């Protein structure tokens, strides 16, 4: 049975939970950010989290807010509608009235930021930019700059993109290659299809190792991607939302293909009555949540035979279908 855990208030347009689900960051249309803390992590009370901080982060609307991994302490990144993004860190020892300081502002008028996600690995924290020491959160350096195309030699001209979605492989094992999936909604078909990128240690570069699109679908605009946590599966599970629905992909590391992943589309979920806005997996990688322009939140699961189905749906007022 669902219950309301927070009411974000007028002007809220995005939010994100921290790693343990006890703190909520909210972005507002006026450029403000607020932090809400759970009243009691062990309580079953339906009381909403209390607001501990609120400040003006940007002059324009905050489009997305993402918590940094717990290795970095309490820190967030947020994207503004002018294409810039900023990193903020909680400071001070006053737990009742914590303060947040700006660590770094990323500005590039030629390339507006559309999405960001953190990925943590044994030696660094990566976000296309790289942070070698998680304790020095203001010292970032650009690690790579590339276009989302399979042909790494050709360079394409200016592309008009309305949105982008990126998801890191959540596995963090020693010796495991860094990888993420990236898709765009743009006016250039070669850019749009979701591609898995992997870091080639030998040549110190990012290379595309798989494309998550069938022939005829590779130009479809991608609205959202999500990489499922893997607990004991012999394959990875990635969800990709396009105008045709939500595709579920199984990605297997095939030794017969020079270590390159092989991808198989195993399901196409009907999605929503309109564009899918966001996809999120639960911590076990077994349930997929989706939300879209129809105002619905839908939960998806597969049965023991691998058949995917809608497990539950919620409308924006909290009523269950």
C-alpha positions as CSV (number, residue, x, y, z in Angstrom):
1,X,0.0,0.0,0.0
2,X,1.5,3.3,-1.0
3,X,1.7,6.4,1.3
4,X,2.9,9.9,0.8
5,X,6.3,10.5,2.2
6,X,6.9,14.2,1.2
7,X,5.1,17.1,-0.3
8,X,7.6,19.3,-2.1
9,X,5.6,22.5,-2.4
10,X,5.0,25.0,-5.1
11,X,7.6,25.5,-7.8
12,X,9.4,22.2,-7.2
13,X,10.3,20.6,-10.6
14,X,12.9,17.9,-9.7
15,X,14.2,15.9,-6.8
16,X,16.6,13.2,-5.8
17,X,17.2,10.9,-2.8
18,X,20.6,10.3,-1.4
19,X,22.2,6.8,-1.4
20,X,20.5,5.6,1.8
21,X,17.2,7.2,1.1
22,X,17.1,9.4,4.2
23,X,17.8,12.8,2.6
24,X,15.9,14.5,-0.3
25,X,17.2,17.3,-2.5
26,X,14.6,19.4,-4.3
27,X,15.2,21.8,-7.2
28,X,12.8,24.7,-7.8
29,X,11.8,26.8,-10.8
30,X,13.3,29.9,-9.2
31,X,16.8,28.4,-9.0
32,X,16.6,27.4,-5.3
33,X,17.5,24.1,-3.8
34,X,16.1,22.6,-0.6
35,X,17.3,19.7,1.5
36,X,14.8,17.6,3.4
37,X,15.9,15.2,6.2
38,X,14.0,12.1,7.4
39,X,12.6,12.7,10.9
40,X,13.5,9.2,12.1
41,X,15.1,6.6,9.9
42,X,13.5,3.8,12.0
43,X,10.1,5.3,12.2
44,X,7.1,4.1,10.3
45,X,5.4,7.5,10.7
46,X,3.9,9.1,7.6
47,X,5.2,12.5,8.6
48,X,7.1,14.3,5.8
49,X,10.8,14.9,5.9
50,X,11.7,18.2,7.5
51,X,13.5,21.0,5.5
52,X,16.9,21.6,6.9
53,X,18.4,24.0,4.3
54,X,17.3,26.1,1.4
55,X,19.4,28.4,-0.8
56,X,19.6,30.1,-4.2
57,X,21.8,28.0,-6.4
58,X,21.2,29.4,-9.9
59,X,19.5,32.4,-11.5
60,X,17.4,30.1,-13.7
61,X,15.4,26.9,-13.1
62,X,17.1,23.9,-11.6
63,X,16.4,21.0,-14.1
64,X,18.0,18.1,-12.2
65,X,19.6,17.5,-8.9
66,X,21.9,14.4,-8.2
67,X,23.5,13.3,-4.9
68,X,27.2,12.5,-5.0
69,X,28.2,8.9,-3.9
70,X,28.5,8.5,-0.1
71,X,32.3,8.3,-0.5
72,X,32.2,12.1,-1.0
73,X,30.2,12.9,2.0
74,X,27.1,15.1,1.7
75,X,27.3,16.7,-1.7
76,X,25.1,17.3,-4.7
77,X,25.3,18.4,-8.3
78,X,22.5,20.4,-10.1
79,X,21.8,21.4,-13.7
80,X,20.4,24.8,-14.5
81,X,18.2,25.6,-17.6
82,X,21.0,27.8,-19.0
83,X,23.1,24.7,-19.5
84,X,25.5,25.2,-16.6
85,X,25.8,22.9,-13.6
86,X,27.3,23.3,-10.1
87,X,28.6,21.2,-7.3
88,X,27.6,21.9,-3.7
89,X,28.9,20.5,-0.4
90,X,27.5,20.5,3.1
91,X,29.7,22.2,5.6
92,X,29.7,23.2,9.3
93,X,29.2,21.2,12.5
94,X,25.8,22.6,13.3
95,X,23.5,19.6,12.5
96,X,20.4,21.7,13.1
97,X,21.3,24.5,10.7
98,X,23.8,23.0,8.2
99,X,25.2,25.3,5.4
100,X,26.0,24.4,1.8
101,X,28.9,25.9,-0.1
102,X,29.5,26.1,-3.8
103,X,32.5,23.9,-4.7
104,X,32.6,24.4,-8.4
105,X,30.5,26.0,-11.2
106,X,30.9,24.5,-14.7
107,X,30.2,27.0,-17.5
108,X,30.5,26.2,-21.2
109,X,28.4,28.4,-23.4
110,X,29.1,26.2,-26.5
111,X,27.9,22.9,-24.9
112,X,24.9,23.1,-22.5
113,X,24.7,20.3,-20.0
114,X,21.6,18.1,-20.4
115,X,22.2,15.3,-17.9
116,X,24.8,14.2,-15.3
117,X,25.4,11.1,-13.2
118,X,28.3,10.1,-10.9
119,X,30.2,6.9,-11.2
120,X,32.6,5.6,-8.5
121,X,35.5,3.4,-9.2
122,X,38.6,2.2,-7.3
123,X,40.8,5.2,-8.1
124,X,38.5,8.1,-9.0
125,X,35.1,9.6,-9.2
126,X,34.0,10.1,-12.8
127,X,31.3,12.3,-14.3
128,X,32.9,12.7,-17.9
129,X,35.0,15.0,-15.7
130,X,37.3,13.1,-13.2
131,X,37.9,13.7,-9.5
132,X,41.1,11.8,-8.4
133,X,40.6,12.6,-4.7
134,X,37.0,12.4,-3.3
135,X,38.1,14.5,-0.4
136,X,39.0,17.4,-2.7
137,X,35.5,17.9,-4.2
138,X,36.4,21.2,-5.9
139,X,39.3,19.8,-7.9
140,X,37.8,18.4,-11.1
141,X,39.5,17.9,-14.4
142,X,38.0,17.1,-17.9
143,X,38.8,13.5,-18.6
144,X,37.2,13.1,-22.0
145,X,35.1,14.8,-24.7
146,X,33.5,12.7,-27.4
147,X,30.4,12.4,-29.6
148,X,27.8,9.6,-29.1
149,X,28.4,7.9,-32.4
150,X,29.8,4.5,-33.3
151,X,32.2,6.0,-35.9
152,X,34.8,7.5,-33.7
153,X,36.8,8.9,-36.6
154,X,34.1,11.1,-38.2
155,X,33.2,14.4,-36.5
156,X,29.7,15.8,-36.9
157,X,28.7,19.4,-36.9
158,X,26.6,21.2,-34.4
159,X,23.7,19.1,-33.2
160,X,20.4,20.4,-31.6
161,X,19.6,18.2,-28.6
162,X,16.6,18.6,-26.4
163,X,17.5,16.0,-23.8
164,X,20.1,13.4,-22.9
165,X,20.2,10.5,-20.5
166,X,23.2,8.7,-19.0
167,X,23.5,5.8,-16.6
168,X,26.7,4.3,-15.2
169,X,27.2,0.6,-14.7
170,X,26.5,0.4,-10.9
171,X,29.0,-2.4,-10.4
172,X,32.2,-1.3,-8.6
173,X,34.4,-4.5,-8.6
174,X,38.2,-4.3,-8.6
175,X,39.6,-4.6,-12.1
176,X,36.2,-3.9,-13.7
177,X,36.2,-1.6,-16.7
178,X,34.4,1.7,-16.3
179,X,31.3,1.8,-18.5
180,X,28.0,3.7,-19.0
181,X,25.1,3.9,-21.4
182,X,24.2,7.1,-23.1
183,X,21.3,8.2,-25.3
184,X,20.1,11.5,-26.8
185,X,17.0,13.1,-28.2
186,X,18.4,15.2,-31.0
187,X,18.0,16.1,-34.7
188,X,20.8,13.8,-35.7
189,X,19.8,10.1,-35.9
190,X,23.4,8.8,-35.4
191,X,23.5,10.5,-32.0
192,X,20.2,9.2,-30.6
193,X,20.5,5.5,-30.1
194,X,21.7,4.3,-26.7
195,X,25.3,3.2,-26.8
196,X,27.5,1.5,-24.1
197,X,30.8,3.2,-23.6
198,X,33.8,1.5,-21.9
199,X,37.1,2.9,-20.9
200,X,40.0,1.3,-22.7
201,X,42.9,1.2,-20.2
202,X,45.5,0.2,-22.7
203,X,44.8,3.3,-24.9
204,X,43.4,5.6,-22.2
205,X,40.2,6.4,-24.2
206,X,36.5,5.8,-24.2
207,X,35.2,3.5,-26.9
208,X,31.6,2.4,-27.9
209,X,31.3,-1.3,-27.4
210,X,27.5,-1.9,-28.0
211,X,24.5,-0.2,-29.5
212,X,21.1,-0.8,-27.9
213,X,18.9,-0.5,-31.0
214,X,17.6,-2.9,-33.5
215,X,17.9,-2.1,-37.3
216,X,15.3,0.5,-38.1
217,X,15.2,1.8,-34.5
218,X,18.7,3.3,-34.3
219,X,17.5,6.8,-35.1
220,X,14.7,6.9,-32.5
221,X,15.1,9.6,-29.9
222,X,16.0,8.3,-26.5
223,X,14.1,9.9,-23.5
224,X,15.6,7.9,-20.6
225,X,18.0,5.1,-19.8
226,X,18.6,3.1,-16.6
227,X,21.2,0.4,-15.8
228,X,20.0,-2.1,-13.2
229,X,22.1,-3.2,-10.2
230,X,23.3,-6.7,-10.7
231,X,23.2,-9.2,-7.9
232,X,24.3,-12.6,-9.2
233,X,23.0,-12.4,-12.8
234,X,25.2,-13.6,-15.6
235,X,24.1,-10.6,-17.7
236,X,23.4,-6.9,-17.3
237,X,19.9,-5.4,-17.6
238,X,19.4,-2.0,-19.2
239,X,16.1,-0.1,-19.8
240,X,15.8,2.3,-22.7
241,X,12.8,4.5,-23.3
242,X,11.9,5.8,-26.8
243,X,8.7,6.9,-28.5
244,X,8.0,3.2,-29.1
245,X,8.0,2.2,-25.4
246,X,10.4,1.0,-22.8
247,X,12.9,-1.6,-24.2
248,X,14.5,-4.1,-21.8
249,X,18.0,-5.2,-22.9
250,X,20.2,-8.1,-21.7
251,X,23.9,-7.3,-22.2
252,X,26.3,-10.2,-21.9
253,X,30.1,-10.2,-22.0
254,X,30.8,-12.7,-24.7
255,X,34.4,-14.1,-24.8
256,X,33.9,-15.1,-28.4
257,X,33.5,-11.5,-29.5
258,X,36.9,-10.2,-28.2
259,X,35.4,-9.2,-24.9
260,X,32.8,-6.9,-26.4
261,X,29.3,-7.1,-24.9
262,X,26.5,-8.6,-26.9
263,X,23.1,-7.1,-26.5
264,X,19.6,-8.8,-26.8
265,X,16.3,-6.9,-26.6
266,X,14.1,-9.2,-24.5
267,X,11.0,-7.0,-24.0
268,X,9.2,-3.9,-25.1
269,X,6.9,-2.5,-22.5
270,X,4.0,-0.4,-23.7
271,X,5.1,2.5,-21.6
272,X,2.9,5.5,-21.0
273,X,0.3,7.6,-22.8
274,X,2.9,10.1,-23.9
275,X,6.6,10.6,-23.5
276,X,8.5,8.7,-20.8
277,X,10.4,11.1,-18.6
278,X,12.4,9.0,-16.2
279,X,13.4,5.4,-15.4
280,X,14.8,4.1,-12.1
281,X,15.6,0.6,-10.8
282,X,15.3,-0.5,-7.2
283,X,18.4,-1.4,-5.3
284,X,18.1,-5.1,-6.2
285,X,17.6,-4.5,-9.9
286,X,14.4,-6.4,-10.0
287,X,11.7,-3.7,-10.3
288,X,11.8,-0.8,-12.8
289,X,9.9,2.4,-12.1
290,X,8.9,4.7,-14.9
291,X,7.1,8.1,-15.1
292,X,5.9,10.1,-18.0
293,X,3.8,13.0,-19.3
294,X,0.6,11.1,-18.6
295,X,1.1,11.8,-14.9
296,X,1.5,8.1,-14.0
297,X,4.2,6.2,-12.2
298,X,4.4,2.5,-13.3
299,X,6.3,-0.4,-11.7
300,X,7.5,-3.2,-13.9
301,X,8.8,-6.7,-13.0
302,X,9.5,-9.9,-14.8
303,X,8.2,-13.3,-13.7
304,X,10.3,-16.5,-13.3
305,X,10.0,-17.1,-17.0
306,X,11.4,-13.8,-17.9
307,X,8.1,-12.3,-19.0
308,X,7.8,-8.6,-18.2
309,X,4.6,-7.1,-16.9
310,X,3.2,-4.1,-15.2
311,X,3.3,-4.8,-11.5
312,X,1.5,-1.6,-10.3
313,X,0.6,1.9,-11.3
314,X,0.1,5.1,-9.4
315,X,-1.5,8.4,-10.5
316,X,0.0,11.7,-9.4
317,X,-2.4,12.0,-6.5
318,X,-1.4,8.7,-5.0
319,X,-4.4,6.6,-6.0
320,X,-3.6,3.0,-7.0
321,X,-4.8,1.5,-10.3
